Each structure stands twice: as C-alpha cells, then as structure tokens.
Amino acid sequence: MEIMDREIIIYAILLTIVIISFILIGETRPDVYLSISILIYFIYTSISRNIRLRAKLTVLDISLLTVFSVIVVYRILTILEWI
C-alpha cells in the first residue's frame, strides 16, 4: 500500500471515530460536526506532511478556514445574545 493511501485511510478512520463518538453522546448541532471535522483536517494535515507535499490544498485551506471562522463568530454572537 502506498504511503498516501495509508495516510488517507488513517484520516478517514480518525474522522469516522470522532463522528461516531458525537453520535453516541447525542450531539445534534451540525455546526459542531463541521467545526470539529475542520479542526481534525487541519491537525492531521499539519502532522502528516505527505498529504501537503503531494496536493495543493491552499484553496481548500482558505475555504475551510473561512467556514470555521463563520461558525466561531456565529457561536460567539449567540453566546453574547447579539443574534
């Protein structure tokens, strides 16, 4: 098995474990699933350099960072009761 294939399989397994864990604890907010998935993506691609070396992920990174920022701002505004 090629290194890149192994890295993608590990990432998929990690993401699946986290999603199943959230389902088991009864989490129902979709923004939590999305934000944690984005965080896992950034952490895993920071640790695993093989993915970054082979693929140009700049557009994806900027898109995911924007989505994550919107989710965080929305949650902060909800907590402060400005929405």
C-alpha positions in Angstrom: 0.0 0.0 0.0 1.3 3.4 -0.9 2.1 5.9 1.8 -0.5 8.4 0.5 -3.2 5.7 0.5 -2.3 4.8 4.1 -2.5 8.5 5.2 -5.9 9.0 3.7 -7.2 5.8 5.3 -5.9 6.8 8.7 -7.6 10.3 8.3 -10.9 8.6 7.3 -10.8 6.3 10.3 -10.0 9.1 12.7 -12.8 11.2 11.3 -15.2 8.3 11.5 -14.3 7.6 15.1 -14.9 11.2 16.1 -18.3 11.4 14.3 -19.5 8.1 15.8 -18.4 9.5 19.3 -20.5 12.6 18.8 -23.5 10.5 17.7 -23.1 8.3 20.8 -23.1 11.3 23.1 -26.2 12.6 21.4 -24.8 15.8 19.7 -27.3 17.2 17.3 -25.8 20.5 16.2 -24.4 20.3 12.7 -22.0 23.2 13.2 -20.2 21.1 15.9 -19.7 18.2 13.5 -18.4 20.6 10.8 -16.1 22.6 13.0 -14.6 19.5 14.6 -14.1 17.9 11.2 -12.3 21.0 10.0 -10.1 21.1 13.1 -9.2 17.4 12.6 -8.4 18.1 8.9 -6.0 20.9 9.9 -4.4 19.0 12.7 -3.9 15.8 10.6 -2.6 17.6 7.6 -0.2 19.5 9.8 1.1 16.3 11.3 1.2 14.3 8.1 3.4 16.2 5.6 2.9 13.6 2.8 -0.6 15.0 2.0 0.6 18.6 1.9 3.6 17.7 -0.3 1.5 15.9 -2.9 -1.6 18.0 -3.1 -2.1 21.8 -3.5 -4.5 22.4 -0.6 -4.4 26.2 -0.5 -7.9 26.9 -1.9 -9.3 24.2 0.4 -7.5 25.5 3.4 -8.8 29.1 2.8 -12.3 27.8 2.3 -12.3 25.7 5.4 -10.7 28.4 7.5 -13.4 30.8 6.3 -16.2 28.3 7.2 -14.7 27.7 10.6 -14.4 31.4 11.3 -18.0 32.0 10.4 -19.1 29.2 12.8 -17.0 30.6 15.6 -18.3 34.1 15.1 -21.9 32.8 15.0 -21.4 30.9 18.2 -19.8 33.9 20.0 -22.6 36.2 18.9 -25.1 33.6 20.1 -23.5 33.4 23.5 -23.4 37.2 23.8 -27.1 37.2 22.7 -26.5 39.6 19.8 -28.4 37.3 17.5 
